[in-house]
Amino acid sequence: MEALTIARLSFGAVVALAGLVLILGGTLGLLRFPDVYTRLHAAGVSDGPGAAIFLVGLAIMAPDAGLGVRLLFLAALIVALGPVLSHLIGNAAHSGGLAPIAGPYTAPRPGAARAERDA
């Protein structure tokens, strides 16, 4: 392998890994946040750009230019449709009567329900 190919593949792998880290952050937000609106924010802010960055990394590592261009078009589609889909989900949740959690949120602690029941 020539040095330029190794550098291109290494750079593409670093970019793809950065996208995966963003997606992981969005996944943690989906698991940790209390209601649909904050979960939607976590997913919209990190998963869409994370997927686009991941696809750009794959496009950099693509063996031919045609595949790279198709991956870049897919990344552009994800970037364009991400906010639209987030808005549709949020609007459907609001129309369905789901209210956001107001005031300070305290996460349930493990064993708290058992302690209240035993008291």
C-alpha positions, 0 to 999 in steps of 0.5 A: 500500500502506498503512503497516501492510501494509508493516510486517507484510510486513517483519516477516514477512520478517525472521522468515522469514529468521531461520528460514532462518538456523537451517535453514542452521545445521542444514544445515552441521551435517549436512555437518560432523559425523562420525556419525549421532548428532551430525548428528541432534542438529544437525538436530533442534535447528535444522531443526525450530525453524527450519522452524517459525519460517519458517512463522510468518514466512509466516503473518505475511505471509499475505494472508488469516487462513485461510491464516495459521492453516493455516500456524501449524497446520503449524508446530505439527505440525513442532514436535510431530513433530520430537523424535519423528522424531529419536528414531525415527531415533536408535533405528533407528541404535542398533538397527542397530548404529551406534556413536557416535564415542568420544574426540576426533575429528580431521577428515580434512585434504585431501591427508592420504590422499595424503601417507600413501600416498606416504610 
